């Protein structure tokens, strides 16, 4: 028999940990002894302690802090048979892509965001940059940037549903507990959580209800906000948790009201809640409507009042709750399987390996040494950065004042621009503090 040559796949990510880390690390752990590929992980910034420990257990070769080791990173790209960039709007990733011509390589980008709401958006440039651009959810096909691609350009798009697996929660069994626990697990920050979260919960008039909120990073501030509203006794803020199954076992339902502008694409904890038999109640945002079948695997509320009534309905109707949880578990086991994602990636890898290696250069009118951090930020926003680019390119004080007012109004209309991360001006400023434009934009969007 001919010898099977093992191919090297380099995973390049801004950092490793959290939801993306769970997806990647669970994939690598499960394919360790049955893959024809050797995997390496390279982080532009850091791999957190949990991710490092997980990679060591798998016996995986990994590198972090590579922003300061550019020649080493380019050598790794050159030597890899295939490069997979885990993409979202992160300052270090965009700075690397815009400034750095890549050596000949086979390049895939996998989006870990849906692409509808700035600053986490697709641009024409990023969609056409790699050999294949892989979407993590079908809802991304409805973004205007993808719709505006030609039929020929759309041929470089692929779809692989993102899943960290549900093995940890599919075997969850309910534990006896006092009261009625309405659980939330995930990002505890108004960049994702509904801005009226506390007020919505306050209107859920269930005497024995307890809201158990797991996650970070802003749980401290939201806990103080709850206390000011006189809701301290109704809430338990745990901070980030490692054993999600333990918490799911004490949740009666999964209350998951997210902001309409949230950046999520394939929500891991939403999949896990269904697998655990904890019926989700969500708002009718794109992602949630796609993942939860209303009246079958959970309840999808049209608005805040409808959400409140849906929670009360599940509290009073135990038979409905049992029917939904059984269907949710069955649906989750079939739909959010890690094995399916592994199979789908195998097809994409084989297809990409048949392509020739080619250099990759970001299309920009400036030379790499002339590109400013502010202009990198503008590249990440595409058409959504017009207010910022208007200020950046203003020729007069009058034009700058007009653009400044538009930026301030932009931040006033959406709390997402106040986030310290998520691709905002604050996020970019934190990595490039000497850029005067980013410093000013960060100041006026707080």
FITIBA-475548 format. One record per residue: x negated, y negated, z of N, C-alpha, C in turn. Coordinates in pm, whole numbers, padded with zeros to 5 digits, always signed. Layout:
<romis>
XYZXYZXYZ;...
</romis>
This chain:
<romis>
-00084+00120+00000+00000+00000+00000-00087-00125+00000;-00043-00230-00072-00121-00353-00072-00119-00418+00066;-00228-00482+00101-00240-00548+00231-00151-00672+00235;-00072-00686+00341+00013-00804+00358-00069-00914+00424;-00082-01026+00356-00160-01137+00409-00074-01221+00502;-00122-01244+00623-00050-01326+00719-00068-01473+00685;+00041-01546+00683+00038-01688+00649+00042-01773+00776;-00028-01886+00772-00034-01975+00887+00064-02091+00870;+00151-02108+00969+00248-02217+00968+00213-02313+01081;+00195-02440+01046+00165-02544+01144+00292-02623+01172;+00334-02625+01299+00448-02705+01342+00395-02837+01396;+00435-02946+01335+00391-03079+01379+00510-03152+01440;+00497-03195+01563+00607-03260+01633+00557-03381+01710;+00639-03485+01727+00596-03601+01806+00554-03561+01948;+00637-03482+02014+00603-03426+02145+00681-03296+02160;+00657-03225+02267+00725-03096+02282+00779-03083+02423;+00908-03055+02429+00981-03044+02554+01125-03077+02524;+01215-03057+02617+01355-03091+02593+01420-02999+02492;+01523-03053+02422+01604-02972+02332+01527-02915+02215;+01445-02999+02148+01368-02951+02034+01266-02846+02079;+01206-02871+02195+01111-02774+02249+01176-02639+02275;+01299-02642+02326+01370-02517+02354+01396-02439+02227;+01440-02510+02122+01467-02445+01993+01340-02381+01938;+01233-02459+01933+01108-02410+01874+01046-02297+01958;+01038-02316+02087+00972-02217+02172+01050-02086+02179;+01182-02094+02181+01261-01970+02181+01247-01896+02049;+01239-01973+01939+01216-01912+01808+01081-01839+01807;+00977-01907+01855+00842-01849+01852+00831-01728+01943;+00897-01735+02059+00892-01621+02152+00960-01498+02093;+01072-01520+02027+01148-01406+01975+01085-01346+01850;+01009-01424+01776+00947-01372+01652+00803-01329+01673;+00755-01334+01794+00614-01307+01823+00565-01176+01764;+00639-01069+01783+00592-00936+01741+00660-00885+01614;+00735-00972+01545+00802-00923+01425+00791-01022+01309;+00691-01108+01315+00678-01212+01213+00555-01188+01127;+00567-01224+01000+00453-01215+00909+00373-01345+00909;+00404-01432+01007+00341-01563+01012+00264-01582+01142;+00156-01658+01131+00085-01708+01249+00128-01852+01268;+00174-01885+01388+00223-02020+01414+00125-02098+01501;+00107-02225+01467+00034-02321+01549+00127-02438+01578;+00109-02502+01693+00188-02620+01727+00094-02737+01751;+00124-02849+01687+00045-02970+01702+00138-03084+01744;+00106-03150+01855+00186-03262+01904+00108-03391+01888;+00172-03491+01831+00107-03621+01820+00087-03683+01958;+00185-03662+02045+00174-03711+02182+00150-03592+02275;+00239-03562+02363+00215-03460+02465+00304-03338+02446;+00260-03227+02502+00347-03111+02526+00363-03107+02677;+00488-03109+02727+00505-03115+02872+00461-02983+02937;+00454-02985+03070+00398-02871+03143+00475-02742+03116;+00609-02753+03111+00690-02632+03087+00665-02577+02947;+00651-02666+02849+00625-02622+02712+00487-02557+02701;+00388-02616+02767+00253-02559+02764+00251-02419+02825;+00321-02403+02936+00326-02273+03002+00395-02170+02912;+00503-02213+02846+00576-02122+02756+00488-02080+02639;+00412-02173+02584+00324-02140+02470+00212-02047+02512;+00161-02064+02632+00056-01975+02683+00109-01834+02701;+00232-01822+02749+00293-01691+02769+00312-01617+02637;+00342-01695+02532+00361-01636+02399+00227-01607+02332;+00120-01666+02386-00011-01652+02323-00026-01740+02202;+00037-01856+02207+00043-01946+02092-00069-02049+02098;-00130-02075+01986-00233-02179+01977-00163-02315+01963;-00193-02407+02053-00130-02537+02047-00230-02649+02080;-00197-02767+02030-00282-02884+02048-00190-03004+02072;-00229-03092+02164-00152-03215+02180-00246-03335+02183;-00184-03456+02195-00258-03583+02193-00338-03599+02064;-00282-03552+01952-00357-03553+01826-00352-03687+01754;-00273-03781+01803-00276-03915+01746-00417-03973+01753;-00490-03935+01856-00627-03984+01873-00732-03889+01814;-00685-03786+01744-00777-03690+01681-00733-03666+01536;-00728-03774+01460-00669-03768+01326-00743-03673+01233;-00876-03675+01236-00951-03588+01145-00924-03441+01176;-00908-03410+01303-00877-03272+01342-00739-03231+01291;-00643-03321+01303-00507-03292+01258-00503-03273+01107;-00572-03358+01033-00573-03345+00887-00640-03215+00844;-00740-03172+00917-00805-03044+00889-00706-02930+00910;-00627-02936+01017-00527-02833+01044-00422-02830+00933;-00382-02947+00886-00284-02955+00777-00342-02894+00650;-00466-02924+00623-00533-02874+00502-00544-02721+00504;-00569-02665+00623-00592-02521+00634-00464-02439+00645;-00354-02503+00680-00228-02431+00696-00170-02391+00561;-00104-02278+00558-00033-02238+00436+00096-02318+00420;+00150-02362+00533+00277-02436+00530+00281-02525+00653;+00328-02648+00635+00341-02744+00746+00489-02775+00766;+00536-02759+00889+00675-02791+00923+00675-02906+01022;+00723-03022+00978+00735-03138+01065+00873-03140+01129;+00876-03140+01261+01002-03154+01335+01030-03304+01345;+01129-03349+01271+01146-03492+01246+01260-03555+01324;+01230-03669+01382+01328-03766+01428+01255-03900+01433;+01326-04007+01461+01264-04139+01459+01179-04159+01584;+01054-04126+01572+00958-04144+01681+00844-04232+01630;+00801-04332+01708+00698-04426+01660+00569-04360+01613;+00520-04261+01686+00394-04198+01648+00407-04118+01519;+00521-04055+01499+00541-03978+01377+00550-04070+01256;+00631-04174+01267+00643-04266+01153+00511-04338+01126;+00439-04375+01230+00310-04440+01210+00214-04349+01136;+00218-04221+01172+00133-04123+01104+00173-04106+00958;+00302-04093+00931+00348-04070+00793+00322-04191+00704;+00349-04310+00755+00338-04431+00672+00192-04465+00643;+00107-04448+00742-00033-04492+00727-00126-04386+00666;-00092-04258+00680-00190-04153+00655-00155-04067+00534;-00230-04078+00426-00211-03984+00314-00247-03843+00360;-00162-03748+00328-00187-03610+00370-00260-03534+00261;-00349-03445+00299-00418-03361+00201-00318-03267+00134;-00356-03201+00025-00264-03108-00041-00205-03009+00059;-00073-02999+00061-00006-02911+00156+00134-02876+00104;+00190-02772+00161+00332-02741+00140+00404-02794+00263;+00493-02887+00243+00550-02960+00357+00702-02948+00364;+00749-02910+00483+00892-02908+00514+00916-03007+00627;+01027-03078+00621+01072-03157+00736+01205-03100+00782;+01216-03082+00914+01342-03035+00973+01398-03146+01060;+01513-03198+01023+01574-03307+01098+01637-03255+01225;+01609-03324+01336+01672-03290+01463+01769-03399+01505;+01824-03469+01407+01927-03568+01432+02027-03564+01317;+02150-03606+01344+02254-03599+01241+02237-03704+01133;+02181-03821+01170+02148-03922+01070+02253-04028+01046;+02352-04042+01133+02460-04137+01107+02439-04274+01171;+02376-04279+01286+02372-04404+01362+02228-04450+01385;+02197-04574+01348+02063-04625+01374+02041-04637+01525;+01915-04621+01570+01793-04608+01490+01762-04468+01438;+01845-04365+01471+01819-04230+01421+01892-04211+01289;+01829-04254+01180+01893-04248+01049+01798-04189+00945;+01858-04138+00838+01780-04097+00723+01751-04221+00637;+01643-04216+00566+01616-04315+00462+01586-04237+00334;+01599-04303+00224+01569-04238+00096+01424-04188+00093;+01334-04268+00149+01192-04231+00147+01166-04103+00226;+01224-04093+00345+01194-03976+00427+01259-03850+00369;+01375-03864+00308+01442-03748+00248+01362-03691+00131;+01294-03779+00058+01221-03736-00062+01072-03712-00038;+01026-03736+00084+00883-03724+00115+00832-03579+00113;+00900-03484+00177+00847-03347+00180+00887-03267+00057;+00835-03144+00050+00879-03053-00057+01024-03012-00033;+01058-02983+00092+01196-02950+00128+01233-03028+00253;+01351-03087+00254+01403-03154+00373+01518-03068+00424;+01503-03020+00548+01599-02925+00603+01689-02994+00705;+01818-02984+00684+01917-03040+00776+01950-02938+00884;+01979-02987+01003+02012-02897+01114+02162-02877+01129;+02241-02953+01054+02387-02942+01065+02451-02985+00933;+02559-02922+00892+02627-02959+00768+02685-03101+00769;+02711-03156+00888+02770-03290+00891+02676-03395+00833;+02546-03366+00832+02449-03460+00776+02469-03482+00626;+02532-03387+00560+02560-03401+00416+02654-03518+00388;+02723-03566+00492+02817-03677+00475+02752-03813+00496;+02625-03818+00530+02559-03948+00544+02548-04015+00408;+02554-04148+00407+02551-04220+00280+02419-04201+00207;+02309-04184+00285+02178-04167+00221+02172-04038+00140;+02230-03932+00191+02230-03805+00118+02329-03810+00003;+02444-03871+00026+02542-03883-00081+02487-03963-00199;+02398-04058-00172+02343-04144-00277+02228-04080-00354;+02183-03963-00311+02079-03893-00386+02137-03839-00517;+02053-03827-00617+02097-03766-00742+02112-03616-00720;+02180-03549-00811+02196-03405-00799+02060-03334-00802;+01968-03387-00882+01835-03329-00889+01762-03344-00755;+01774-03461-00695+01709-03486-00566+01768-03401-00455;+01896-03374-00462+01962-03292-00359+01915-03147-00362;+01848-03108-00470+01800-02971-00480+01687-02942-00380;+01628-03047-00322+01522-03026-00223+01576-03021-00081;+01709-03025-00066+01772-03015+00066+01805-02870+00100;+01789-02836+00226+01830-02705+00275+01902-02724+00409;+01967-02619+00456+02039-02625+00582+02002-02507+00669;+01954-02534+00790+01929-02431+00890+01986-02482+01022;+02092-02419+01068+02155-02461+01192+02056-02444+01308;+02040-02551+01386+01943-02551+01495+02001-02483+01619;+01930-02385+01670+01977-02315+01790+01860-02273+01876;+01874-02298+02004+01774-02249+02099+01811-02113+02151;+01921-02057+02098+01968-01927+02143+02063-01942+02261;+02145-01843+02281+02243-01847+02390+02225-01728+02484;+02110-01660+02473+02086-01541+02555+02092-01571+02705;+02052-01692+02741+02047-01727+02883+02187-01743+02944;+02285-01778+02859+02417-01809+02914+02527-01710+02873;+02500-01628+02773+02606-01540+02723+02650-01437+02829;+02563-01410+02925+02595-01312+03029+02639-01377+03160;+02663-01507+03159+02703-01579+03280+02835-01526+03334;+02838-01506+03464+02961-01466+03531+02998-01574+03633;+03126-01612+03640+03167-01718+03733+03137-01681+03878;+03095-01781+03954+03072-01763+04097+03180-01838+04175;+03223-01782+04285+03324-01848+04366+03268-01977+04424;+03352-02080+04427+03311-02208+04480+03435-02287+04521;+03414-02386+04602+03526-02470+04645+03557-02574+04538;+03683-02615+04532+03722-02724+04444+03726-02686+04297;+03732-02791+04213+03739-02774+04068+03623-02852+04006;+03522-02778+03960+03399-02840+03911+03408-02873+03762;+03395-02999+03732+03389-03046+03593+03242-03075+03564;+03178-02989+03488+03034-02998+03468+02994-03078+03346;+02880-03142+03356+02814-03207+03242+02668-03170+03251;+02611-03130+03137+02471-03091+03135+02409-03144+03005;+02300-03218+03019+02236-03273+02898+02173-03408+02927;+02170-03493+02826+02112-03626+02840+02202-03715+02924;+02152-03760+03036+02228-03850+03123+02174-03991+03100;+02227-04052+02998+02184-04184+02955+02290-04233+02856;+02318-04362+02860+02424-04415+02773+02383-04421+02627;+02262-04378+02596+02225-04361+02455+02302-04243+02395;+02349-04153+02481+02427-04038+02434+02561-04026+02507;+02559-04047+02635+02679-04039+02717+02774-04155+02686;+02904-04128+02691+03002-04233+02663+02983-04349+02761;+02981-04474+02711+02956-04588+02800+03060-04604+02911;+03181-04549+02891+03286-04554+02993+03297-04423+03072;+03192-04348+03074+03194-04215+03137+03250-04218+03279;+03198-04306+03362+03241-04311+03502+03387-04353+03515;+03428-04451+03435+03566-04498+03440+03663-04391+03391;+03620-04315+03290+03703-04204+03241+03722-04101+03352;+03611-04066+03416+03617-03966+03523+03704-04014+03639;+03697-04144+03669+03774-04200+03779+03924-04187+03756;+03965-04183+03630+04107-04175+03596+04159-04031+03591;+04068-03935+03606+04110-03794+03608+04157-03764+03749;+04285-03775+03771+04342-03769+03906+04366-03624+03949;+04257-03558+03980+04263-03421+04033+04199-03426+04171;+04276-03409+04277+04224-03427+04413+04098-03347+04445;+04092-03222+04398+03979-03137+04433+03868-03138+04328;+03875-03232+04234+03775-03237+04128+03639-03286+04180;+03534-03223+04131+03397-03264+04157+03325-03269+04023;+03258-03380+03995+03186-03396+03869+03037-03366+03894;+02990-03257+03837+02851-03215+03854+02775-03255+03728;+02683-03350+03743+02614-03409+03628+02467-03368+03633;+02426-03284+03537+02290-03230+03533+02212-03292+03417;+02094-03343+03445+02010-03398+03340+01959-03536+03375;+01885-03595+03282+01824-03727+03299+01814-03792+03163;+01748-03906+03148+01655-03963+03246+01713-04074+03334;+01839-04115+03308+01894-04232+03375+01994-04196+03484;+01981-04075+03540+02079-04031+03640+02076-04118+03765;+01958-04172+03799+01947-04257+03918+02030-04383+03905;+02018-04450+03790+02092-04574+03767+02242-04548+03760;+02282-04438+03695+02425-04408+03681+02482-04364+03816;+02401-04298+03898+02445-04262+04033+02475-04387+04116;+02388-04488+04105+02411-04614+04176+02537-04682+04125;+02557-04675+03994+02678-04733+03934+02803-04664+03988;+02798-04532+04003+02912-04457+04057+02940-04499+04201;+02835-04521+04278+02851-04563+04417+02919-04700+04426;+02880-04791+04337+02940-04924+04336+03089-04918+04302;+03126-04819+04223+03267-04803+04186+03345-04723+04291;+03277-04685+04399+03343-04608+04504+03365-04463+04470;+03281-04409+04380+03299-04271+04332+03192-04176+04382;+03111-04220+04476+02996-04139+04519+03037-03999+04563;+03151-03987+04634+03193-03856+04684+03242-03762+04575;+03276-03819+04459+03329-03739+04349+03218-03679+04262;+03096-03732+04274+02989-03694+04183+02873-03627+04254;+02811-03533+04181+02683-03475+04222+02587-03490+04105;+02482-03568+04121+02381-03588+04018+02260-03503+04055;+02230-03404+03974+02122-03310+04008+01987-03349+03950;+01986-03436+03849+01865-03457+03772+01845-03341+03677;+01732-03335+03605+01707-03224+03512+01705-03090+03586;+01759-02987+03522+01761-02853+03581+01699-02753+03484;+01636-02650+03537+01573-02549+03452+01663-02428+03431;+01739-02391+03534+01826-02273+03526+01968-02318+03494;+01997-02338+03366+02129-02387+03328+02237-02283+03355;+02203-02155+03346+02301-02049+03368+02358-02056+03509;+02275-02090+03606+02320-02099+03745+02427-02207+03761;+02412-02316+03688+02511-02424+03697+02637-02391+03618;+02621-02331+03502+02739-02292+03424+02827-02195+03503;+02766-02114+03586+02843-02015+03663+02934-02080+03766;+02909-02208+03799+02992-02278+03898+03080-02385+03834;+03072-02401+03701+03157-02498+03632+03292-02433+03599;+03401-02507+03623+03532-02459+03582+03562-02499+03438;+03520-02619+03400+03525-02662+03260+03402-02745+03231;+03377-02770+03104+03262-02850+03062+03315-02983+03009;+03303-03088+03088+03349-03221+03047+03236-03294+02977;+03250-03315+02846+03136-03362+02765+03176-03480+02676;+03211-03594+02736+03247-03711+02655+03124-03790+02613;+03093-03785+02484+02974-03854+02433+03013-03983+02360;+02916-04073+02349+02938-04198+02278+02959-04172+02129;+03037-04256+02065+03063-04239+01922+02937-04255+01839;+02838-04326+01892+02714-04354+01819+02601-04257+01855;+02632-04150+01926+02523-04063+01973+02449-04000+01856;+02327-03958+01883+02233-03913+01780+02234-03762+01760;+02317-03688+01834+02312-03542+01832+02349-03480+01698;+02295-03362+01674+02325-03290+01550+02382-03152+01581;+02305-03069+01652+02349-02935+01693+02329-02928+01844;+02433-02945+01918+02419-02962+02062+02400-02828+02131;+02281-02808+02186+02247-02680+02247+02334-02651+02369;+02356-02749+02456+02434-02720+02576+02581-02699+02545;+02629-02760+02437+02768-02735+02396+02783-02590+02350;+02685-02541+02276+02686-02400+02235+02676-02309+02358;+02590-02348+02452+02571-02267+02573+02697-02265+02660;+02768-02377+02666+02889-02380+02748+02993-02282+02695;+03007-02277+02562+03101-02183+02502+03056-02039+02525;+02926-02016+02510+02873-01881+02532+02895-01836+02676;+02889-01932+02769+02906-01901+02910+03052-01887+02949;+03143-01918+02856+03285-01912+02887+03334-02031+02968;+03259-02142+02960+03300-02267+03026+03362-02355+02919;+03492-02367+02920+03565-02432+02810+03527-02580+02800;+03483-02626+02682+03446-02766+02667+03564-02855+02634;+03559-02977+02689+03650-03084+02649+03562-03196+02595;+03585-03233+02469+03499-03330+02402+03583-03436+02333;+03516-03543+02292+03581-03645+02211+03561-03613+02063;+03644-03672+01979+03647-03635+01837+03539-03705+01756;+03413-03693+01800+03301-03738+01719+03267-03631+01616;+03190-03667+01516+03161-03574+01405+03106-03440+01454;+03001-03448+01536+02935-03326+01578+03029-03236+01658;+03098-03296+01756+03183-03218+01844+03300-03156+01767;+03357-03230+01673+03468-03175+01593+03423-03056+01511;+03297-03059+01467+03244-02948+01388+03217-02826+01476;+03164-02850+01596+03123-02738+01681+03237-02675+01759;+03334-02755+01799+03444-02706+01883+03572-02698+01801;+03635-02583+01799+03763-02565+01730+03875-02602+01826;+03942-02713+01798+04043-02764+01890+04155-02663+01913;+04179-02633+02040+04284-02539+02075+04246-02394+02057;+04122-02370+02014+04075-02232+01994+03955-02202+02084;+03850-02283+02073+03730-02263+02156+03709-02375+02256;+03801-02470+02259+03791-02584+02349+03897-02686+02311;+03891-02803+02372+03985-02909+02341+03909-03031+02290;+03955-03086+02177+03895-03205+02116+03993-03321+02133;+03954-03422+02209+04042-03534+02240+04025-03648+02140;+04137-03710+02103+04136-03819+02006+04078-03948+02064;+04096-03968+02193+04050-04091+02257+04032-04065+02407;+04001-04170+02482+03974-04155+02625+04095-04102+02702;+04211-04157+02674+04332-04112+02744+04364-03966+02712;+04345-03929+02586+04368-03792+02544+04269-03698+02614;+04146-03745+02632+04044-03666+02703+04088-03640+02847;+04137-03743+02914+04182-03731+03052+04295-03628+03062;+04390-03637+02969+04502-03543+02970+04457-03400+02941;+04356-03385+02853+04305-03252+02819+04241-03185+02941;+04165-03264+03017+04104-03210+03139+04212-03166+03238;+04313-03249+03255+04422-03216+03347+04498-03091+03300;+04512-03078+03169+04582-02963+03113+04509-02833+03147;+04379-02834+03135+04301-02714+03166+04301-02686+03316;+04314-02789+03396+04321-02770+03541+04452-02701+03581;+04560-02744+03520+04691-02691+03558+04727-02560+03488;+04669-02539+03370+04706-02421+03290+04590-02320+03287;+04586-02236+03389+04477-02138+03399+04484-02034+03288;+04604-02002+03241+04619-01904+03134+04557-01956+03004;+04579-02083+02976+04519-02144+02857+04368-02144+02869;+04320-02178+02987+04175-02182+03008+04114-02044+02983;+04179-01939+03029+04126-01804+03010+04128-01765+02862;+04235-01801+02792+04244-01770+02649+04133-01838+02572;+04111-01966+02601+04008-02044+02530+03868-01992+02561;+03844-01956+02687+03708-01912+02722+03672-01781+02654;+03768-01692+02638+03740-01564+02571+03707-01587+02423;+03784-01674+02361+03759-01706+02219+03629-01783+02202;+03600-01873+02298+03476-01951+02291+03354-01861+02300;+03357-01762+02389+03242-01673+02405+03220-01591+02277;+03326-01542+02220+03315-01462+02099+03262-01546+01983;+03313-01667+01969+03271-01757+01861+03125-01797+01877;+03085-01829+02000+02947-01872+02024+02847-01760+01994;+02881-01639+02035+02790-01526+02012+02764-01504+01863;+02865-01532+01782+02852-01512+01638+02787-01632+01569;+02821-01752+01612+02785-01873+01539+02651-01931+01578;+02614-01923+01705+02494-01991+01754+02381-01893+01784;+02379-01785+01711+02278-01682+01728+02139-01729+01688;+02043-01700+01772+01904-01730+01740+01856-01643+01625;+01908-01520+01617+01869-01429+01509+01906-01485+01372;+02021-01549+01364+02063-01608+01236+01968-01720+01195;+01929-01803+01290+01836-01911+01259+01702-01855+01212;+01656-01750+01277+01529-01687+01239+01538-01633+01095;+01650-01570+01064+01670-01517+00928+01671-01630+00825;+01740-01738+00855+01749-01851+00762+01612-01916+00741;+01534-01929+00849+01401-01987+00834+01309-01897+00753;+01325-01768+00767+01243-01676+00687+01261-01700+00538;+01385-01726+00497+01413-01754+00355+01349-01885+00311;+01358-01988+00397+01300-02118+00362+01148-02109+00355;+01088-02036+00449+00942-02021+00447+00896-01951+00319;+00963-01843+00283+00924-01770+00163+00938-01856+00038;+01045-01933+00032+01065-02022-00083+00956-02128-00091;+00920-02185+00022+00820-02293+00023+00681-02240-00008;+00650-02120+00037+00518-02062+00013+00494-02035-00136;+00599-02030-00214+00585-02009-00358+00550-02138-00432;+00555-02251-00361+00526-02381-00422+00376-02410-00418;+00326-02492-00509+00186-02533-00502+00166-02638-00392;+00045-02645-00340+00013-02751-00245-00008-02883-00320;+00049-02991-00268+00033-03123-00329+00008-03228-00221;-00066-03335-00253-00086-03444-00155+00047-03513-00127;+00058-03572-00010+00179-03645+00028+00138-03787+00068;+00197-03886+00000+00166-04026+00028+00295-04104+00043;+00310-04176+00152+00429-04258+00176+00429-04375+00080;+00543-04401+00020+00555-04512-00075+00564-04644+00001;+00462-04726-00009+00463-04858+00053+00381-04953-00032;+00417-05080-00032+00348-05180-00115+00217-05224-00052;+00197-05192+00077+00076-05234+00148-00023-05119+00160;-00151-05153+00166-00252-05053+00194-00239-05010+00341;-00280-04887+00369-00259-04832+00504-00322-04920+00612;-00439-04979+00583-00505-05061+00684-00435-05195+00704;-00343-05231+00612-00270-05357+00623-00129-05338+00680;-00090-05215+00701+00044-05187+00752+00050-05221+00901;+00146-05302+00940+00161-05340+01080+00255-05243+01150;+00249-05242+01282+00341-05158+01359+00485-05201+01337;+00508-05331+01324+00643-05381+01298+00696-05330+01165;+00610-05326+01063+00654-05278+00933+00682-05128+00935;+00611-05053+01020+00640-04910+01038+00779-04894+01098;+00811-04977+01196+00945-04977+01257+01052-05004+01151;+01026-05099+01063+01121-05130+00956+01136-05013+00859;+01027-04943+00832+01033-04825+00744+01125-04719+00803;+01124-04707+00934+01205-04603+00999+01354-04633+00990;+01390-04759+00972+01531-04798+00971+01592-04809+00832;+01507-04822+00730+01560-04834+00594+01657-04950+00583;+01773-04927+00522+01873-05031+00502+01933-05083+00633;+01918-05005+00740+01976-05046+00868+01890-05150+00941;+01773-05180+00887+01684-05274+00954+01686-05414+00898;+01794-05449+00826+01798-05578+00756+01786-05697+00851;+01847-05689+00968+01837-05800+01063+01692-05820+01107;+01623-05709+01136+01483-05717+01177+01394-05760+01062;+01418-05705+00942+01334-05741+00828+01357-05886+00787;+01479-05936+00810+01507-06077+00782+01421-06168+00867;+01403-06131+00993+01315-06208+01082+01169-06190+01041;+01132-06068+01007+00992-06035+00974+00946-06111+00850;+01037-06130+00755+00999-06193+00629+01044-06338+00617;+01097-06394+00726+01147-06532+00722+01036-06631+00690;+01069-06728+00606+00972-06829+00565+00988-06960+00642;+01099-06974+00709+01126-07099+00781+01180-07070+00919;+01174-07172+01007+01227-07158+01143+01378-07135+01139;+01445-07198+01044+01590-07181+01031+01626-07037+00998;+01551-06977+00905+01576-06838+00868+01547-06744+00986;+01442-06774+01061+01408-06691+01178+01518-06699+01284;+01571-06819+01306+01677-06837+01405+01803-06759+01366;+01837-06763+01238+01954-06689+01190+01935-06538+01210;+01815-06491+01175+01787-06348+01189+01783-06307+01336;+01730-06395+01421+01724-06366+01564+01865-06346+01621;+01958-06433+01582+02096-06422+01630+02160-06291+01585;+02128-06248+01463+02183-06122+01413+02129-06003+01493;+02001-06009+01530+01941-05901+01608+02005-05894+01747;+02023-06009+01809+02086-06016+01942+02228-05961+01936;+02301-05997+01829+02438-05948+01812+02440-05798+01790;+02342-05748+01716+02330-05604+01691+02317-05529+01823;+02231-05578+01911+02210-05514+02041+02332-05526+02131;+02405-05638+02116+02526-05658+02198+02637-05563+02157;+02639-05525+02029+02747-05440+01977+02725-05292+02003;+02601-05252+02032+02573-05110+02053+02465-05093+02159;+02500-05019+02266+02408-05000+02378+02286-04917+02338;+02293-04846+02227+02182-04762+02183+02053-04842+02165;+02066-04971+02124+01948-05054+02100+01878-05094+02230;+01941-05067+02343+01881-05099+02472+01802-04981+02529;+01811-04865+02463+01741-04746+02511+01590-04767+02505;+01522-04712+02603+01375-04726+02607+01307-04633+02507;+01379-04532+02460+01325-04441+02358+01419-04445+02238;+01440-04334+02170+01537-04320+02061+01505-04404+01938;+01379-04445+01920+01344-04519+01798+01380-04665+01801;+01407-04722+01918+01442-04864+01929+01317-04951+01925;+01339-05082+01925+01225-05175+01930+01147-05156+02059;+01216-05125+02170+01147-05098+02297+01055-04978+02285;+01104-04875+02217+01028-04751+02199+00900-04780+02119;+00914-04849+02008+00798-04882+01925+00702-04976+01998;+00758-05071+02072+00674-05165+02147+00593-05093+02254;+00650-04988+02314+00578-04915+02418+00452-04847+02363;+00454-04809+02236+00337-04747+02174+00245-04849+02108;+00303-04961+02067+00223-05064+01998+00246-05200+02064;+00196-05215+02189+00225-05334+02269+00164-05463+02215;+00066-05453+02126+00000-05574+02075+00071-05637+01956;+00168-05567+01902+00240-05621+01787+00337-05729+01835;+00320-05852+01787+00399-05966+01836+00546-05954+01796;+00574-05902+01678+00712-05887+01634+00787-05787+01722;+00725-05671+01746+00788-05569+01829+00810-05620+01971;+00713-05696+02023+00726-05753+02157+00847-05846+02164;+00862-05929+02063+00974-06024+02061+01107-05952+02043;+01113-05855+01951+01238-05782+01928+01277-05703+02052;+01179-05648+02120+01208-05575+02244+01267-05669+02349;+01213-05789+02355+01258-05888+02453+01402-05930+02429;+01439-05955+02304+01572-06012+02276+01681-05905+02264;+01643-05777+02265+01745-05671+02257+01770-05605+02392;+01714-05658+02498+01737-05601+02632+01873-05646+02687;
</romis>
